[in-house]
Amino acid sequence: MAEIIQKDGTWVFDGDALRLTPGRDKNVSLFRKTLGELVLPLGALAGVSFEQGKKAGRLRLRLRDGADPLLHATGGRLTEPNDPYQLIVESDRYGVAEYFVDEVRNALLLDEVPADPVDAYLVPSPSLPLSVSAGDATASFDGERVRLEWNWKTEDAKAAAGTRSLALADITAVEWHPAAGLENGHLRFTVRNASTKAPPKYDPNAVELWGFKKDPLMALVAAAVQARLPHPARATADVPAARRELPAPPAASASAEDDHDALLRRLRELGELHRTGVLTEEEFTMAKQAVLKRM
């Protein structure tokens, strides 16, 4: 039995599973608080480590590839504050953290848990039903259908089709990308016989995200859906080798003219978001300056 209690959260290991509970401190992210407590079976772990710092250290768990639908749906793009598999440790608890690491590592050795990828999810998905409002929509999932309800910030062409209701049986993939730099983020569903290459702003099966506080919560919807889709390892195994797609060749780098046009489009989008009240004056000024520096 090993336990470490910190402002950032509490981790408990009983020899068979780890219980990760986020803290209630104001610095704990909204994403982790909403995700809530996680129970990880020992077999889902590939390793554990502790890194000391001058003022605080950090416990990190490494999961086996394919064990967690959240990690698969987000592709490792969750930032450190939103990563449920990290715990900030105060300097006076370094000894406890090191003991915790030793206990988990010893259990992994005794149980001979391999670090190999798995072909089934071992970590439970976020609780259902689930509903998140962020970006240009509210996304809801009850285990059978995904519902996308557009708001006043939605592009007219996308909103004109009305609320989307996607049956789980028709969804073949889901992905979540955070906003980064000049690029907006998204939650996108790939729907059977309805593929589209449209940007998330116009894609009726996608939610566009602008980098605000609630954006990471859309990753919970992605994880809940991913957990109920065929595991990617099994899906790949079912496809004959001759039919598997070869890696695409590297895309040619965009020309300077294309980059300039993209930056101009981004400026227009920022201006529109500012006029409609989505961005404050300060947010608009900072974003505009970042774009102008690239021109």
C-alpha positions as CSV (number, residue, x, y, z in Angstrom):
1,M,0.0,0.0,0.0
2,A,1.4,3.4,-1.0
3,E,-0.3,6.8,-0.9
4,I,0.7,10.3,-1.6
5,I,-1.6,13.3,-0.8
6,Q,-0.9,16.7,-2.4
7,K,-2.7,19.8,-3.3
8,D,-2.6,18.7,-6.9
9,G,-4.3,15.4,-6.1
10,T,-4.1,12.1,-4.3
11,W,-2.6,8.9,-5.7
12,V,-3.2,5.5,-4.0
13,F,-1.7,2.2,-4.9
14,D,-3.0,-1.0,-3.3
15,G,-0.9,-3.5,-5.2
16,D,-3.5,-4.2,-7.9
17,A,-4.6,-0.8,-9.1
18,L,-3.8,2.9,-8.8
19,R,-6.5,5.4,-7.8
20,L,-5.9,8.9,-9.1
21,T,-8.0,11.6,-7.6
22,P,-7.6,15.2,-8.7
23,G,-7.1,17.9,-6.0
24,R,-9.5,20.7,-5.2
25,D,-6.8,23.4,-5.3
26,K,-7.5,26.4,-7.6
27,N,-4.5,25.5,-9.7
28,V,-5.9,22.1,-10.6
29,S,-7.3,22.3,-14.2
30,L,-11.0,22.3,-15.0
31,F,-10.3,19.3,-17.3
32,R,-8.9,17.1,-14.5
33,K,-11.6,18.1,-12.1
34,T,-14.3,17.3,-14.6
35,L,-12.6,14.0,-15.6
36,G,-12.7,13.0,-11.9
37,E,-11.2,10.0,-10.2
38,L,-9.5,7.3,-12.4
39,V,-8.8,3.7,-11.4
40,L,-6.0,2.2,-13.4
41,P,-5.3,-1.6,-13.2
42,L,-1.7,-2.4,-12.8
43,G,-1.7,-4.1,-16.2
44,A,-2.3,-0.8,-17.9
45,L,1.0,0.6,-16.8
46,A,4.3,0.6,-18.7
47,G,6.2,2.5,-16.1
48,V,6.4,5.2,-13.4
49,S,9.0,7.9,-12.7
50,F,9.6,10.8,-10.4
51,E,11.5,14.0,-11.4
52,Q,12.8,16.4,-8.7
53,G,12.8,20.1,-9.1
54,K,14.0,23.0,-7.0
55,K,10.5,23.9,-5.7
56,A,8.4,20.9,-6.7
57,G,8.8,17.6,-8.3
58,R,6.5,15.6,-10.7
59,L,5.3,12.0,-10.6
60,R,4.6,10.6,-14.1
61,L,2.8,7.5,-15.1
62,R,3.5,5.9,-18.5
63,L,0.6,3.8,-19.9
64,R,0.9,0.9,-22.3
65,D,0.1,1.9,-25.9
66,G,-3.5,1.3,-26.6
67,A,-4.6,1.0,-23.0
68,D,-6.4,4.4,-22.6
69,P,-9.0,5.7,-25.0
70,L,-8.3,9.3,-23.8
71,L,-4.7,9.1,-24.8
72,H,-5.6,7.6,-28.2
73,A,-8.3,10.2,-29.0
74,T,-6.0,13.1,-28.0
75,G,-2.9,11.7,-29.6
76,G,-0.7,12.9,-26.7
77,R,-1.8,16.5,-27.2
78,L,-3.0,17.2,-23.7
79,T,-0.9,19.9,-22.0
80,E,0.8,19.2,-18.7
81,P,-1.9,20.9,-16.6
82,N,-4.5,18.7,-18.1
83,D,-2.5,15.4,-18.0
84,P,-4.2,13.1,-15.5
85,Y,-1.1,11.0,-15.3
86,Q,1.1,13.6,-13.7
87,L,1.1,14.8,-10.1
88,I,2.9,17.8,-8.8
89,V,4.8,16.9,-5.6
90,E,5.9,19.5,-3.0
91,S,9.6,19.3,-2.0
92,D,8.9,18.0,1.6
93,R,7.2,14.9,0.1
94,Y,10.0,13.8,-2.2
95,G,10.7,10.8,0.0
96,V,7.1,9.7,-0.2
97,A,7.1,10.1,-4.0
98,E,10.2,7.9,-4.3
99,Y,8.7,5.3,-2.1
100,F,5.5,5.3,-4.2
101,V,7.6,4.8,-7.4
102,D,9.5,1.9,-5.8
103,E,6.2,0.2,-4.7
104,V,4.7,0.5,-8.2
105,R,7.9,-0.7,-10.0
106,N,8.2,-3.7,-7.7
107,A,4.6,-4.7,-8.4
108,L,5.2,-4.4,-12.1
109,L,8.3,-6.7,-11.8
110,L,6.6,-9.2,-9.5
111,D,3.5,-9.4,-11.7
112,E,5.7,-9.5,-14.8
113,V,3.6,-6.8,-16.5
114,P,5.0,-6.3,-20.0
115,A,5.4,-2.8,-21.5
116,D,4.1,-4.0,-24.9
117,P,1.1,-2.4,-26.6
118,V,-2.4,-3.9,-25.8
119,D,-5.3,-4.7,-28.1
120,A,-8.1,-3.7,-25.7
121,Y,-8.7,-0.6,-23.6
122,L,-7.8,-1.2,-20.0
123,V,-8.8,2.3,-18.7
124,P,-12.5,3.2,-18.3
125,S,-13.9,6.0,-20.4
126,P,-15.4,9.2,-19.0
127,S,-18.8,8.7,-17.3
128,L,-21.9,9.0,-19.4
129,P,-24.1,10.8,-20.3
130,L,-21.7,13.6,-21.2
131,S,-22.4,17.1,-22.5
132,V,-19.8,19.8,-23.2
133,S,-20.2,23.3,-24.5
134,A,-17.1,24.9,-26.1
135,G,-16.2,26.5,-29.4
136,D,-19.1,26.7,-31.9
137,A,-21.2,23.9,-30.4
138,T,-22.5,21.7,-27.6
139,A,-21.5,18.1,-28.0
140,S,-23.4,15.4,-26.1
141,F,-23.0,11.6,-26.0
142,D,-25.2,9.1,-24.3
143,G,-23.4,5.9,-25.4
144,E,-25.5,5.4,-28.6
145,R,-25.6,8.8,-30.3
146,V,-23.5,12.0,-30.6
147,R,-25.5,15.2,-30.7
148,L,-24.0,18.4,-32.0
149,E,-26.0,21.6,-31.3
150,W,-24.7,24.7,-32.9
151,N,-24.6,28.1,-31.2
152,W,-24.6,31.7,-32.3
153,K,-20.9,31.6,-33.1
154,T,-21.3,28.8,-35.7
155,E,-20.6,29.5,-39.3
156,D,-24.0,30.1,-41.1
157,A,-23.3,27.4,-43.7
158,K,-22.8,24.8,-41.0
159,A,-25.6,25.9,-38.7
160,A,-28.1,25.9,-41.6
161,A,-28.3,22.1,-41.6
162,G,-29.5,22.2,-38.0
163,T,-28.6,20.0,-35.1
164,R,-26.5,16.9,-36.0
165,S,-27.3,13.5,-34.5
166,L,-24.7,10.8,-35.3
167,A,-25.3,7.2,-34.5
168,L,-22.3,5.5,-32.9
169,A,-22.6,2.7,-35.4
170,D,-22.0,5.2,-38.2
171,I,-18.9,6.8,-36.6
172,T,-15.6,5.2,-37.7
173,A,-13.1,7.6,-36.0
174,V,-12.9,10.6,-33.7
175,E,-10.1,13.0,-33.0
176,W,-9.4,16.0,-30.8
177,H,-6.9,18.7,-31.6
178,P,-6.3,21.7,-29.3
179,A,-5.9,25.2,-30.8
180,A,-2.2,25.9,-31.3
181,G,-0.6,29.2,-32.5
182,L,-2.6,30.4,-35.6
183,E,-4.5,27.2,-36.0
184,N,-7.9,26.6,-34.4
185,G,-8.5,23.2,-32.7
186,H,-11.4,20.8,-33.3
187,L,-13.4,17.8,-32.3
188,R,-14.0,15.9,-35.4
189,F,-16.0,12.7,-36.1
190,T,-15.4,10.6,-39.2
191,V,-18.8,9.3,-40.4
192,R,-19.2,6.3,-42.7
193,N,-20.1,7.4,-46.3
194,A,-19.9,11.0,-45.3
195,S,-16.2,11.9,-45.4
196,T,-15.3,15.5,-45.8
197,K,-12.1,17.5,-46.2
198,A,-13.8,20.8,-45.2
199,P,-12.1,22.8,-42.4
200,P,-13.8,22.3,-39.0
201,K,-15.4,25.7,-39.4
202,Y,-17.6,24.3,-42.2
203,D,-17.6,20.6,-41.4
204,P,-21.0,19.5,-40.0
205,N,-19.4,16.6,-38.2
206,A,-16.9,18.8,-36.4
207,V,-16.7,21.3,-33.5
208,E,-14.3,24.2,-34.1
209,L,-12.3,25.2,-31.0
210,W,-10.6,28.6,-30.4
211,G,-8.3,27.9,-27.5
212,F,-10.5,28.9,-24.6
213,K,-10.7,27.3,-21.1
214,K,-13.4,24.7,-21.8
215,D,-11.8,23.4,-25.1
216,P,-10.0,20.5,-23.4
217,L,-13.4,19.2,-22.1
218,M,-14.2,18.2,-25.7
219,A,-11.5,15.6,-25.3
220,L,-13.7,13.8,-22.8
221,V,-16.4,13.4,-25.5
222,A,-13.7,12.1,-27.9
223,A,-12.5,9.6,-25.3
224,A,-16.0,8.4,-24.5
225,V,-16.7,7.7,-28.1
226,Q,-13.3,6.2,-28.8
227,A,-13.8,3.7,-26.0
228,R,-16.9,2.4,-27.8
229,L,-15.3,2.1,-31.2
230,P,-13.3,-1.0,-32.3
231,H,-9.8,-0.9,-30.8
232,P,-7.4,0.4,-33.4
233,A,-5.0,-2.6,-32.8
234,R,-7.7,-5.0,-33.7
235,A,-9.0,-3.0,-36.6
236,T,-5.5,-3.0,-38.1
237,A,-5.1,-6.7,-37.5
238,D,-8.3,-7.4,-39.4
239,V,-7.1,-5.6,-42.6
240,P,-5.0,-7.8,-44.9
241,A,-1.4,-6.6,-45.2
242,A,-1.8,-6.0,-49.0
243,R,-4.8,-3.6,-48.3
244,R,-3.1,-1.5,-45.6
245,E,-2.3,2.0,-46.8
246,L,1.3,2.9,-47.2
247,P,2.5,6.0,-45.4
248,A,1.7,9.1,-47.4
249,P,4.7,11.0,-48.9
250,P,5.8,14.1,-47.0
251,A,3.7,17.1,-48.0
252,A,5.4,19.8,-50.0
253,S,6.1,22.9,-48.0
254,A,3.7,25.8,-48.6
255,S,5.0,28.7,-50.6
256,A,5.5,32.1,-49.1
257,E,2.5,33.4,-51.0
258,D,0.3,30.6,-49.5
259,D,1.5,31.4,-46.0
260,H,0.7,35.1,-46.5
261,D,-2.8,34.3,-47.7
262,A,-3.3,32.1,-44.7
263,L,-2.2,34.8,-42.3
264,L,-4.6,37.3,-44.0
265,R,-7.5,34.8,-43.6
266,R,-6.5,34.4,-39.9
267,L,-6.6,38.2,-39.4
268,R,-10.1,38.3,-40.9
269,E,-11.3,35.5,-38.7
270,L,-9.9,37.2,-35.6
271,G,-11.6,40.4,-36.6
272,E,-14.9,38.6,-37.0
273,L,-14.5,36.9,-33.6
274,H,-13.7,40.3,-32.0
275,R,-16.7,42.0,-33.6
276,T,-19.1,39.3,-32.4
277,G,-17.8,39.5,-28.9
278,V,-16.0,36.1,-28.8
279,L,-12.6,37.7,-28.2
280,T,-12.1,40.5,-25.8
281,E,-10.1,43.6,-26.8
282,E,-7.0,42.3,-25.0
283,E,-7.3,38.8,-26.6
284,F,-7.8,40.3,-30.0
285,T,-4.8,42.6,-29.7
286,M,-2.5,39.8,-28.6
287,A,-3.7,37.4,-31.3
288,K,-3.4,40.1,-34.0
289,Q,0.2,41.0,-32.9
290,A,1.1,37.3,-33.1
291,V,-0.1,37.1,-36.7
292,L,1.5,40.3,-37.8
293,K,4.9,39.1,-36.5
294,R,4.6,36.2,-38.9
295,M,3.9,38.4,-42.0
